[in-house]
């Protein structure tokens, strides 16, 4: 061990070569591993509360150290050296955290850590009072996010002293309050600083505009949130005023008018309105859906990545023949019930792609570098998205990649092609610092699929991996096989205990 604990709780004998970071992290890790093994049964009620409070402060202090490391990594542009586009991607890959968590950490680091100017000078943190509270262990990630959100909403015209005072008030409140309380206090403070809204200008509106569509939930529904600027709001109002009227664009009424209904007549609209039982929110939804359909059907969007900008749905021949049950996937990463997919494709031109026994499309060859439309469609059906492990980018965000590069005499044949998103494509490079792509040739159920060999900093053993994110059936089948394997194992010896040796562990997933 490089260090020892002194009675006062400090750590001594730390080597100065790296500022003590590495050794202190080792000490902290050892202490945490011992703490995990400790039982809390002997603690009193007050002892549990005290331990929770002390542990929370420790976690917050560790987070503050993490912000410094993230900021230092950004200052050194570590992500560039790894072929990544942003510090967020580096955190996701190295720490295996979610993209939203990585975004929060990067945002916090930019807010509470001192910055280095272009001239190499140290400049105060963007939120200096918040930075002090974080280093004291008094506030956590959610407090920092709440303060940053309020400061983001502060008008750009707010003078420096008022902005400084606002952050000071929020940071002081956060030391003893909850993140929700910080948000509420911030709203009240902004209302007091800008009671008539006179300070808000076009800069604030441009800064605050956004539209976010969340992932589909278990019911295949997706939540939308956002803030519209005055122009977008005015344009949407016109659409909703006409197309969200009662009776218009009702998917449950085959006689419901839609589009330019000038030839239908008010009597037909009134009759449809009398049958309309939708809420105002449902009518707005259906009008918005009709607007999107109008744009896509009108062909005004042209092509996207070599394919028409339209909804591309992938389903099996069995699903097409049975027309019931199950779901289909879209090239943009969405999921559609089969019935809805068939309803959307009534006027479409289906494309049949034949696969071999390993689930790979049969040969599509070409003597040029760029893939054909048919090859792209075949890859959409086969890969269903970016093939790099853990990447969930849909086909609409992917380009066709040669596993053996064109410059290295790689052919534009379907066997040598795979889908890779723009972010992951930059990770493919020769040498120990890059990912390597190949067609898998092992007889393990993934034959022909694209396997990615990670760089040494991701996996020192550089074991090839296959992405199953776009193939949920594979994950379920593998889970079933593991369960069956466990049952068979314990059926032979009911008293058999799980051992830690490798041969007695579950098969390692790809």
RODREN-742243 format. One record per residue (C-alpha): residue in three letters; x negated, y negated, z. Coordinates in nm, 2 decimals. Layout:
<nodes>
<node Ala <X Y Z>> ...
</nodes>
This chain:
<nodes>
<node Unk <0.00 0.00 0.00>> <node Unk <-0.13 -0.35 -0.09>> <node Unk <0.02 -0.53 0.21>> <node Unk <0.14 -0.50 0.57>> <node Unk <0.43 -0.64 0.76>> <node Unk <0.33 -0.87 1.05>> <node Unk <0.55 -0.90 1.36>> <node Unk <0.68 -1.24 1.24>> <node Unk <0.82 -1.08 0.93>> <node Unk <0.56 -1.23 0.69>> <node Unk <0.35 -1.04 0.45>> <node Unk <-0.03 -1.06 0.45>> <node Unk <-0.32 -0.92 0.25>> <node Unk <-0.16 -1.01 -0.08>> <node Unk <-0.40 -1.01 -0.37>> <node Unk <-0.41 -1.36 -0.54>> <node Unk <-0.46 -1.24 -0.90>> <node Unk <-0.10 -1.28 -1.00>> <node Unk <0.02 -1.51 -0.73>> <node Unk <0.13 -1.21 -0.52>> <node Unk <0.43 -1.14 -0.74>> <node Unk <0.36 -0.78 -0.82>> <node Unk <0.27 -0.68 -0.47>> <node Unk <0.56 -0.86 -0.31>> <node Unk <0.80 -0.69 -0.55>> <node Unk <0.65 -0.36 -0.46>> <node Unk <0.71 -0.43 -0.09>> <node Unk <1.06 -0.54 -0.15>> <node Unk <1.13 -0.23 -0.36>> <node Unk <0.99 0.00 -0.08>> <node Unk <1.20 -0.18 0.18>> <node Unk <1.52 -0.15 -0.03>> <node Unk <1.46 0.22 -0.09>> <node Unk <1.42 0.28 0.28>> <node Unk <1.73 0.07 0.35>> <node Unk <1.94 0.27 0.11>> <node Unk <1.86 0.58 0.32>> <node Unk <1.96 0.42 0.64>> <node Unk <2.30 0.50 0.79>> <node Unk <2.53 0.21 0.88>> <node Unk <2.73 0.43 1.12>> <node Unk <2.54 0.31 1.43>> <node Unk <2.62 -0.06 1.36>> <node Unk <2.88 -0.24 1.56>> <node Unk <3.16 -0.44 1.39>> <node Unk <2.96 -0.76 1.45>> <node Unk <2.65 -0.58 1.33>> <node Unk <2.81 -0.49 1.00>> <node Unk <2.93 -0.84 0.94>> <node Unk <2.58 -0.98 1.03>> <node Unk <2.41 -0.73 0.80>> <node Unk <2.64 -0.82 0.51>> <node Unk <2.57 -1.19 0.56>> <node Unk <2.19 -1.14 0.58>> <node Unk <2.19 -0.90 0.28>> <node Unk <2.39 -1.15 0.07>> <node Unk <2.14 -1.42 0.15>> <node Unk <1.86 -1.19 0.05>> <node Unk <2.02 -1.10 -0.28>> <node Unk <2.07 -1.47 -0.35>> <node Unk <1.70 -1.54 -0.28>> <node Unk <1.60 -1.25 -0.51>> <node Unk <1.83 -1.40 -0.78>> <node Unk <1.65 -1.73 -0.74>> <node Unk <1.32 -1.55 -0.81>> <node Unk <1.48 -1.38 -1.11>> <node Unk <1.58 -1.72 -1.25>> <node Unk <1.21 -1.83 -1.22>> <node Unk <1.10 -1.52 -1.41>> <node Unk <1.36 -1.57 -1.68>> <node Unk <1.26 -1.93 -1.72>> <node Unk <0.89 -1.84 -1.74>> <node Unk <0.98 -1.58 -2.00>> <node Unk <1.17 -1.84 -2.21>> <node Unk <0.87 -2.08 -2.17>> <node Unk <0.64 -1.81 -2.31>> <node Unk <0.90 -1.71 -2.58>> <node Unk <0.86 -1.34 -2.48>> <node Unk <1.16 -1.25 -2.69>> <node Unk <0.99 -1.37 -3.01>> <node Unk <0.70 -1.13 -2.94>> <node Unk <0.94 -0.85 -2.92>> <node Unk <1.11 -0.94 -3.25>> <node Unk <1.43 -1.06 -3.07>> <node Unk <1.63 -1.37 -3.15>> <node Unk <1.70 -1.49 -2.80>> <node Unk <1.60 -1.45 -2.43>> <node Unk <1.95 -1.30 -2.38>> <node Unk <1.87 -1.00 -2.61>> <node Unk <1.54 -0.94 -2.42>> <node Unk <1.73 -0.92 -2.09>> <node Unk <1.99 -0.69 -2.23>> <node Unk <1.73 -0.45 -2.37>> <node Unk <1.48 -0.45 -2.08>> <node Unk <1.73 -0.46 -1.79>> <node Unk <2.02 -0.27 -1.96>> <node Unk <2.27 -0.54 -1.85>> <node Unk <2.57 -0.67 -2.03>> <node Unk <2.55 -0.95 -2.28>> <node Unk <2.77 -1.17 -2.05>> <node Unk <2.55 -1.10 -1.75>> <node Unk <2.24 -1.19 -1.95>> <node Unk <2.41 -1.51 -2.07>> <node Unk <2.49 -1.61 -1.71>> <node Unk <2.13 -1.55 -1.60>> <node Unk <1.98 -1.75 -1.88>> <node Unk <2.22 -2.03 -1.82>> <node Unk <2.14 -2.03 -1.45>> <node Unk <1.77 -2.03 -1.52>> <node Unk <1.81 -2.34 -1.75>> <node Unk <2.01 -2.51 -1.48>> <node Unk <1.81 -2.45 -1.16>> <node Unk <1.45 -2.41 -1.26>> <node Unk <1.21 -2.69 -1.34>> <node Unk <1.14 -2.73 -1.70>> <node Unk <0.82 -2.80 -1.89>> <node Unk <0.83 -3.09 -2.14>> <node Unk <0.68 -3.09 -2.49>> <node Unk <0.38 -3.27 -2.33>> <node Unk <0.33 -2.99 -2.07>> <node Unk <0.47 -3.20 -1.78>> <node Unk <0.70 -3.05 -1.52>> <node Unk <1.04 -3.21 -1.52>> <node Unk <1.31 -3.16 -1.26>> <node Unk <1.58 -2.90 -1.29>> <node Unk <1.89 -3.00 -1.48>> <node Unk <2.09 -2.94 -1.16>> <node Unk <1.83 -3.03 -0.89>> <node Unk <2.06 -3.02 -0.59>> <node Unk <2.20 -2.68 -0.70>> <node Unk <1.84 -2.56 -0.75>> <node Unk <1.76 -2.64 -0.38>> <node Unk <2.07 -2.46 -0.26>> <node Unk <1.98 -2.15 -0.47>> <node Unk <1.62 -2.15 -0.34>> <node Unk <1.76 -2.17 0.02>> <node Unk <1.97 -1.86 -0.04>> <node Unk <2.29 -2.06 0.03>> <node Unk <2.46 -2.01 -0.31>> <node Unk <2.49 -1.73 -0.55>> <node Unk <2.54 -1.68 -0.93>> <node Unk <2.91 -1.76 -0.92>> <node Unk <2.85 -2.08 -0.73>> <node Unk <2.59 -2.19 -0.99>> <node Unk <2.83 -2.10 -1.28>> <node Unk <3.11 -2.30 -1.11>> <node Unk <2.89 -2.60 -1.07>> <node Unk <2.75 -2.58 -1.42>> <node Unk <3.11 -2.55 -1.56>> <node Unk <3.22 -2.87 -1.38>> <node Unk <2.92 -3.06 -1.49>> <node Unk <2.98 -2.95 -1.85>> <node Unk <3.33 -3.10 -1.83>> <node Unk <3.20 -3.43 -1.70>> <node Unk <3.23 -3.71 -1.96>> <node Unk <2.92 -3.79 -2.15>> <node Unk <2.98 -4.16 -2.08>> <node Unk <2.96 -4.10 -1.70>> <node Unk <2.67 -4.31 -1.57>> <node Unk <2.36 -4.14 -1.42>> <node Unk <2.43 -4.22 -1.06>> <node Unk <2.79 -4.09 -1.07>> <node Unk <2.67 -3.77 -1.24>> <node Unk <2.40 -3.73 -0.98>> <node Unk <2.65 -3.79 -0.70>> <node Unk <2.89 -3.54 -0.86>> <node Unk <2.63 -3.27 -0.86>> <node Unk <2.53 -3.34 -0.51>> <node Unk <2.88 -3.32 -0.38>> <node Unk <2.94 -2.99 -0.56>> <node Unk <2.61 -2.84 -0.44>> <node Unk <2.68 -2.94 -0.08>> <node Unk <3.03 -2.80 -0.09>> <node Unk <2.89 -2.47 -0.24>> <node Unk <2.66 -2.42 0.05>> <node Unk <2.96 -2.35 0.28>> <node Unk <3.24 -2.29 0.03>> <node Unk <3.35 -2.04 -0.23>> <node Unk <3.30 -2.06 -0.61>> <node Unk <3.68 -2.12 -0.65>> <node Unk <3.66 -2.40 -0.40>> <node Unk <3.37 -2.55 -0.60>> <node Unk <3.59 -2.55 -0.91>> <node Unk <3.88 -2.71 -0.73>> <node Unk <3.66 -2.97 -0.57>> <node Unk <3.51 -3.05 -0.91>> <node Unk <3.85 -3.10 -1.07>> <node Unk <3.94 -3.35 -0.79>> <node Unk <3.60 -3.53 -0.82>> <node Unk <3.63 -3.56 -1.20>> <node Unk <3.99 -3.70 -1.16>> <node Unk <3.86 -3.96 -0.92>> <node Unk <3.56 -4.05 -1.14>> <node Unk <3.77 -4.07 -1.46>> <node Unk <4.13 -4.13 -1.34>> <node Unk <4.26 -4.27 -1.67>> <node Unk <4.05 -4.05 -1.90>> <node Unk <3.89 -4.36 -2.05>> <node Unk <3.54 -4.22 -2.03>> <node Unk <3.63 -3.92 -2.25>> <node Unk <3.52 -3.97 -2.61>> <node Unk <3.46 -3.77 -2.93>> <node Unk <3.13 -3.64 -2.80>> <node Unk <3.31 -3.47 -2.51>> <node Unk <3.58 -3.33 -2.74>> <node Unk <3.32 -3.19 -2.98>> <node Unk <3.13 -3.04 -2.70>> <node Unk <3.43 -2.87 -2.54>> <node Unk <3.59 -2.72 -2.85>> <node Unk <3.59 -2.34 -2.87>> <node Unk <3.79 -2.04 -2.96>> <node Unk <3.72 -1.70 -2.80>> <node Unk <3.87 -1.36 -2.88>> <node Unk <3.80 -1.10 -2.63>> <node Unk <3.76 -0.73 -2.69>> <node Unk <4.06 -0.51 -2.73>> <node Unk <4.18 -0.35 -2.40>> <node Unk <4.31 0.00 -2.35>> <node Unk <4.64 -0.10 -2.51>> <node Unk <4.46 -0.23 -2.82>> <node Unk <4.56 -0.59 -2.73>> <node Unk <4.31 -0.87 -2.73>> <node Unk <4.32 -1.19 -2.52>> <node Unk <4.25 -1.53 -2.68>> <node Unk <4.13 -1.84 -2.50>> <node Unk <4.00 -2.18 -2.61>> <node Unk <4.03 -2.55 -2.64>> <node Unk <4.14 -2.72 -2.97>> <node Unk <4.02 -3.06 -3.07>> <node Unk <4.29 -3.31 -3.18>> <node Unk <4.26 -3.22 -3.55>> <node Unk <4.29 -2.85 -3.51>> <node Unk <4.58 -2.90 -3.27>> <node Unk <4.76 -3.12 -3.52>> <node Unk <4.71 -2.86 -3.80>> <node Unk <4.83 -2.57 -3.59>> <node Unk <5.13 -2.77 -3.48>> <node Unk <5.24 -2.80 -3.84>> <node Unk <5.21 -2.42 -3.90>> <node Unk <5.40 -2.34 -3.58>> <node Unk <5.67 -2.60 -3.64>> <node Unk <5.77 -2.41 -3.96>> <node Unk <5.66 -2.05 -3.92>> <node Unk <5.73 -2.01 -3.55>> <node Unk <6.09 -2.12 -3.58>> <node Unk <6.35 -1.86 -3.46>> <node Unk <6.41 -1.61 -3.74>> <node Unk <6.09 -1.68 -3.93>> <node Unk <5.82 -1.41 -3.97>> <node Unk <5.99 -1.16 -3.75>> <node Unk <5.81 -0.82 -3.79>> <node Unk <6.11 -0.64 -3.63>> <node Unk <6.35 -0.79 -3.89>> <node Unk <6.30 -0.67 -4.25>> <node Unk <6.52 -0.96 -4.37>> <node Unk <6.33 -1.22 -4.18>> <node Unk <6.21 -1.51 -4.41>> <node Unk <5.84 -1.58 -4.44>> <node Unk <5.60 -1.80 -4.63>> <node Unk <5.76 -2.07 -4.85>> <node Unk <6.12 -2.02 -4.75>> <node Unk <6.26 -2.32 -4.96>> <node Unk <6.45 -2.08 -5.18>> <node Unk <6.60 -1.88 -4.90>> <node Unk <6.83 -2.15 -4.76>> <node Unk <6.91 -2.26 -4.41>> <node Unk <7.20 -2.02 -4.38>> <node Unk <6.96 -1.72 -4.42>> <node Unk <6.72 -1.87 -4.17>> <node Unk <7.01 -1.93 -3.93>> <node Unk <7.13 -1.57 -3.97>> <node Unk <6.78 -1.44 -3.90>> <node Unk <6.76 -1.67 -3.60>> <node Unk <7.08 -1.53 -3.45>> <node Unk <6.92 -1.19 -3.45>> <node Unk <6.59 -1.31 -3.32>> <node Unk <6.52 -1.20 -2.95>> <node Unk <6.15 -1.30 -2.94>> <node Unk <6.01 -1.54 -2.69>> <node Unk <5.84 -1.87 -2.80>> <node Unk <5.50 -1.71 -2.73>> <node Unk <5.59 -1.41 -2.94>> <node Unk <5.70 -1.63 -3.23>> <node Unk <5.38 -1.83 -3.21>> <node Unk <5.18 -1.50 -3.23>> <node Unk <5.38 -1.38 -3.53>> <node Unk <5.33 -1.72 -3.71>> <node Unk <4.96 -1.70 -3.64>> <node Unk <4.95 -1.35 -3.78>> <node Unk <5.14 -1.46 -4.09>> <node Unk <4.89 -1.75 -4.14>> <node Unk <4.59 -1.51 -4.13>> <node Unk <4.77 -1.27 -4.37>> <node Unk <4.83 -1.56 -4.61>> <node Unk <4.46 -1.66 -4.60>> <node Unk <4.34 -1.31 -4.66>> <node Unk <4.59 -1.23 -4.94>> <node Unk <4.52 -1.56 -5.11>> <node Unk <4.16 -1.46 -5.18>> <node Unk <4.02 -1.80 -5.07>> <node Unk <3.75 -1.64 -4.86>> <node Unk <3.57 -1.46 -5.15>> <node Unk <3.33 -1.19 -5.05>> <node Unk <3.15 -1.11 -4.73>> <node Unk <2.83 -0.90 -4.73>> <node Unk <2.90 -0.77 -5.08>> <node Unk <3.26 -0.67 -5.01>> <node Unk <3.59 -0.86 -5.05>> <node Unk <3.69 -1.05 -4.73>> <node Unk <3.98 -0.83 -4.65>> <node Unk <4.08 -0.58 -4.38>> <node Unk <3.89 -0.25 -4.45>> <node Unk <4.04 0.04 -4.25>> <node Unk <3.88 0.38 -4.20>> <node Unk <4.09 0.69 -4.13>> <node Unk <4.06 1.06 -4.20>> <node Unk <4.25 1.24 -4.47>> <node Unk <4.44 1.43 -4.20>> <node Unk <4.55 1.10 -4.05>> <node Unk <4.66 0.97 -4.39>> <node Unk <4.86 1.29 -4.46>> <node Unk <5.03 1.32 -4.12>> <node Unk <5.09 0.94 -4.09>> <node Unk <5.14 0.98 -3.71>> <node Unk <4.93 0.95 -3.40>> <node Unk <4.57 0.84 -3.35>> <node Unk <4.40 0.52 -3.44>> <node Unk <4.20 0.39 -3.73>> <node Unk <3.89 0.16 -3.72>> <node Unk <3.83 -0.16 -3.91>> <node Unk <3.51 -0.30 -4.06>> <node Unk <3.52 -0.59 -3.81>> <node Unk <3.52 -0.35 -3.51>> <node Unk <3.89 -0.35 -3.44>> <node Unk <4.12 -0.06 -3.37>> <node Unk <4.46 -0.01 -3.53>> <node Unk <4.73 0.24 -3.46>> <node Unk <4.77 0.47 -3.77>> <node Unk <5.13 0.34 -3.83>> <node Unk <5.01 -0.02 -3.84>> <node Unk <4.72 0.07 -4.06>> <node Unk <4.94 0.24 -4.31>> <node Unk <5.19 -0.05 -4.31>> <node Unk <4.90 -0.29 -4.39>> <node Unk <4.78 -0.07 -4.67>> <node Unk <5.11 -0.03 -4.86>> <node Unk <4.98 -0.25 -5.15>> <node Unk <4.61 -0.16 -5.12>> <node Unk <4.39 0.07 -5.33>> <node Unk <4.26 0.36 -5.11>> <node Unk <3.90 0.48 -5.15>> <node Unk <3.83 0.85 -5.08>> <node Unk <3.49 0.93 -4.94>> <node Unk <3.38 1.29 -4.92>> <node Unk <3.16 1.40 -4.63>> <node Unk <2.94 1.71 -4.58>> <node Unk <2.96 1.94 -4.28>> <node Unk <2.74 1.70 -4.08>> <node Unk <2.97 1.41 -4.13>> <node Unk <2.75 1.23 -4.38>> <node Unk <2.88 1.11 -4.72>> <node Unk <2.79 1.31 -5.03>> <node Unk <2.52 1.17 -5.26>> <node Unk <2.55 0.82 -5.39>> <node Unk <2.23 0.73 -5.58>> <node Unk <2.11 0.41 -5.73>> <node Unk <1.79 0.29 -5.91>> <node Unk <1.81 -0.07 -5.78>> <node Unk <1.74 -0.22 -5.44>> <node Unk <2.09 -0.35 -5.35>> <node Unk <2.36 -0.10 -5.25>> <node Unk <2.68 -0.08 -5.45>> <node Unk <3.02 -0.16 -5.32>> <node Unk <3.10 0.22 -5.31>> <node Unk <2.79 0.28 -5.11>> <node Unk <2.88 0.01 -4.86>> <node Unk <3.23 0.15 -4.82>> <node Unk <3.09 0.50 -4.77>> <node Unk <2.85 0.37 -4.50>> <node Unk <3.14 0.19 -4.33>> <node Unk <3.33 0.52 -4.32>> <node Unk <3.03 0.71 -4.19>> <node Unk <2.84 0.48 -3.96>> <node Unk <3.13 0.25 -3.86>> <node Unk <2.89 -0.01 -3.74>> <node Unk <2.53 -0.09 -3.65>> <node Unk <2.34 0.24 -3.59>> <node Unk <2.09 0.11 -3.34>> <node Unk <2.15 0.28 -3.00>> <node Unk <2.39 0.08 -2.77>> <node Unk <2.47 -0.18 -3.04>> <node Unk <2.84 -0.24 -3.09>> <node Unk <2.82 -0.47 -3.40>> <node Unk <3.09 -0.37 -3.65>> <node Unk <3.03 -0.32 -4.02>> <node Unk <3.13 -0.68 -4.10>> <node Unk <2.82 -0.80 -3.92>> <node Unk <2.59 -0.55 -4.07>> <node Unk <2.37 -0.52 -4.38>> <node Unk <2.26 -0.21 -4.57>> <node Unk <1.92 -0.10 -4.45>> <node Unk <1.67 0.13 -4.62>> <node Unk <1.54 0.38 -4.36>> <node Unk <1.23 0.43 -4.58>> <node Unk <1.18 0.07 -4.70>> <node Unk <1.22 -0.02 -5.06>> <node Unk <0.87 -0.15 -5.07>> <node Unk <0.75 0.19 -4.95>> <node Unk <0.92 0.36 -5.24>> <node Unk <1.24 0.42 -5.05>> <node Unk <1.53 0.50 -5.27>> <node Unk <1.87 0.33 -5.27>> <node Unk <2.04 0.66 -5.21>> <node Unk <2.31 0.71 -4.95>> <node Unk <2.08 0.95 -4.77>> <node Unk <1.83 0.67 -4.71>> <node Unk <2.08 0.40 -4.63>> <node Unk <2.23 0.29 -4.30>> <node Unk <2.42 0.00 -4.15>> <node Unk <2.21 -0.24 -3.93>> <node Unk <2.33 -0.58 -3.79>> <node Unk <2.11 -0.89 -3.85>> <node Unk <1.99 -0.90 -3.49>> <node Unk <1.88 -0.54 -3.48>> <node Unk <1.73 -0.55 -3.83>> <node Unk <1.45 -0.78 -3.70>> <node Unk <1.35 -0.51 -3.45>> <node Unk <1.26 -0.26 -3.72>> <node Unk <0.89 -0.28 -3.78>> <node Unk <0.58 -0.06 -3.80>> <node Unk <0.36 -0.01 -3.49>> <node Unk <0.42 0.05 -3.12>> <node Unk <0.61 -0.28 -3.07>> <node Unk <0.89 -0.20 -3.32>> <node Unk <1.18 0.04 -3.37>> <node Unk <1.15 0.31 -3.63>> <node Unk <1.45 0.44 -3.83>> <node Unk <1.48 0.79 -3.98>> <node Unk <1.75 1.04 -4.08>> <node Unk <1.78 1.29 -3.80>> <node Unk <1.70 1.65 -3.92>> <node Unk <1.76 1.84 -3.60>> <node Unk <2.04 2.09 -3.59>> <node Unk <2.21 1.93 -3.28>> <node Unk <2.54 1.79 -3.42>> <node Unk <2.38 1.47 -3.53>> <node Unk <2.21 1.60 -3.85>> <node Unk <2.18 1.32 -4.11>> <node Unk <2.27 1.05 -3.87>> <node Unk <2.03 0.75 -3.83>> <node Unk <1.79 0.80 -3.53>> <node Unk <1.60 0.51 -3.38>> <node Unk <1.27 0.55 -3.21>> <node Unk <1.23 0.28 -2.95>> <node Unk <0.91 0.08 -2.89>> <node Unk <0.68 0.17 -2.60>> <node Unk <0.81 -0.12 -2.38>> <node Unk <1.16 0.03 -2.40>> <node Unk <1.07 0.39 -2.36>> <node Unk <0.70 0.48 -2.31>> <node Unk <0.77 0.83 -2.44>> <node Unk <0.94 0.69 -2.76>> <node Unk <1.21 0.95 -2.77>> <node Unk <1.45 0.91 -3.08>> <node Unk <1.80 0.81 -3.01>> <node Unk <2.14 0.81 -3.19>> <node Unk <2.41 0.55 -3.14>> <node Unk <2.75 0.70 -3.04>> <node Unk <2.92 0.37 -2.96>> <node Unk <3.12 0.38 -3.28>> <node Unk <3.21 0.75 -3.25>> <node Unk <3.41 0.79 -2.93>> <node Unk <3.52 1.13 -3.03>> <node Unk <3.16 1.25 -3.01>> <node Unk <3.13 1.11 -2.66>> <node Unk <3.44 1.30 -2.55>> <node Unk <3.33 1.62 -2.71>> <node Unk <3.00 1.59 -2.54>> <node Unk <3.16 1.53 -2.21>> <node Unk <3.38 1.84 -2.26>> <node Unk <3.08 2.05 -2.34>> <node Unk <2.89 1.93 -2.03>> <node Unk <3.20 2.01 -1.81>> <node Unk <3.22 2.35 -1.97>> <node Unk <2.85 2.40 -1.92>> <node Unk <2.88 2.31 -1.55>> <node Unk <3.18 2.55 -1.50>> <node Unk <2.98 2.83 -1.67>> <node Unk <2.68 2.76 -1.45>> <node Unk <2.87 2.77 -1.12>> <node Unk <3.09 3.06 -1.23>> <node Unk <2.79 3.28 -1.22>> <node Unk <2.69 3.17 -0.87>> <node Unk <2.95 2.97 -0.67>> <node Unk <2.70 2.89 -0.40>> <node Unk <2.45 2.75 -0.64>> <node Unk <2.34 2.40 -0.54>> <node Unk <2.24 2.14 -0.79>> <node Unk <1.86 2.12 -0.81>> <node Unk <1.66 1.83 -0.91>> <node Unk <1.44 2.03 -1.16>> <node Unk <1.48 1.94 -1.52>> <node Unk <1.61 2.28 -1.64>> <node Unk <1.90 2.25 -1.40>> <node Unk <2.01 1.90 -1.49>> <node Unk <2.29 1.81 -1.74>> <node Unk <2.17 1.81 -2.10>> <node Unk <2.02 1.47 -2.18>> <node Unk <2.27 1.27 -2.39>> <node Unk <2.14 1.11 -2.71>> 
</nodes>
